[in-house]
Amino acid sequence: MASLIDIINDNEIAMKTLKFSENKIGDLTCAKLESLMVNCDSLEVLDLKWNKITLEGANKIVSGLDHSRSLKMLDISWNRIGIKEEMEFG
C-alpha cells in the first residue's frame, strides 16, 4: 500500500477519493498518508476504516489534517486507536 501512496504522491495524481478500508494499514503507512494529505490538493475523501492504525498512526493523520486544504471526510473507525496492545497477568 505504501508503494501505491508513493506513486500517487510522486506523480501528483489528482485523486478525490481513496478507499483503503480493510487493508491492514499500520502506522508506517500513515506517515506516507500524512505526506499525501499535505501534497494532494484534490483529496476530499479518505477511508481508512478496519485497518491496524494505532494512536501513533492516528497522530500522523491528524498532522496531515492540519495542512490539508481539501479533505472533507475522513473515516478511521474500527482501528486500534486507544487499544492497549499489552496485557499484564499477575
Stockholm file with secondary structure:
# STOCKHOLM 1.0

chainA/1-90         MASLIDIINDNEIAMKTLKFSENKIGDLTCAKLESLMVNCDSLEVLDLKWNKITLEGANKIVSGLDHSRSLKMLDISWNRIGIKEEMEFG
#=GR chainA/1-90 SS CHHHHHHHHHTTCCCSEEECTTSCCCHHHHHHHHHHHHHCTTCCEEECCSSCCCHHHHHHHHHHHHHCSSCCEEECCSSCTTCCCCCCCC
#=GC SS_cons        CHHHHHHHHHTTCCCSEEECTTSCCCHHHHHHHHHHHHHCTTCCEEECCSSCCCHHHHHHHHHHHHHCSSCCEEECCSSCTTCCCCCCCC
//
